[in-house]
Amino acid sequence: MPIPTPESAIQRAILAVQAGESERVASKRLKVPRATLRDRIRGRPTRTESKESARTLSSAQEEYLETWAIRQA
């Protein structure tokens, strides 16, 4: 199983490409898989973002429920 690439590295690579660096060079220099970088530049969401709609509660609802439960204790 591949090791997940930190989101910060992916964002730095995207910025490097937007500044004129090639996808190949940016991915190699920042150790980001080239396919991941290419997908994210083309608008593909992160796994967390893509699975948000399949969740029963949104992140905001989950946070509210957690706060409520702590107050009830």
N, C-alpha and C positions, 0 to 999 in steps of 0.2 A: 504494500500500500504506500503510495507516495506521501511524503511529508507535506502538510499544507504550507503554502507560501503566506507569510504575513501580509495583511492588507496594506500596511504602510509601504512595503516594497513594491506591491502592484501599483499603488498610487504614484510612487516616485517614478516608476517605469512609464506610466501613462503620461506624466508631466514631461519626461525626457523626450518621448515620441512627439508630443505636441510642440516641443521646443525645436524639433527638427532632427532628432536622432532617429536612426532606423529602428524598427521593431526588433530586428535581429541583434543589433548591438546593445540596445537597452535591456533586452531580456537576458543576454549573456552577462552583461556588466552587473546587473542587479539580482541575478540568479532567480529570475521569474520565468516559469515555463512560457515558451513563445506562444503556444496555443491559448493559454490563459490570458496573456497580454492582448493578443489579437481579438479574442472574444470580448474582453472588457472594453477595449477601444471601440468596438462595433456596437456596444450597448447591452451586452448580455449581463443580467444581474448576478450578484453573488448568490451562493447557495442559500444563505440566510434570507436574502431579499426575495428569492424566488419561492421559498417555502412559506413565506408569511401568509399568503392567501389560503393555504391549506390548514392553517392552525385554527383551533377552535376559538381561542382568544387572541386578540391582537396584542402586541407588546405593551401598548398603553393600558389595555384592560387588565393584562396580567400584572402589571406594576401596581395598578389601583387595587386589585384584589389582594395582592401581597401586603400592601400598606394597611388595608382594612383588616386583614387577618392578624397582623401584628398588633394593631390597636385593640382588637378584641381580646387578646391574650392577657 
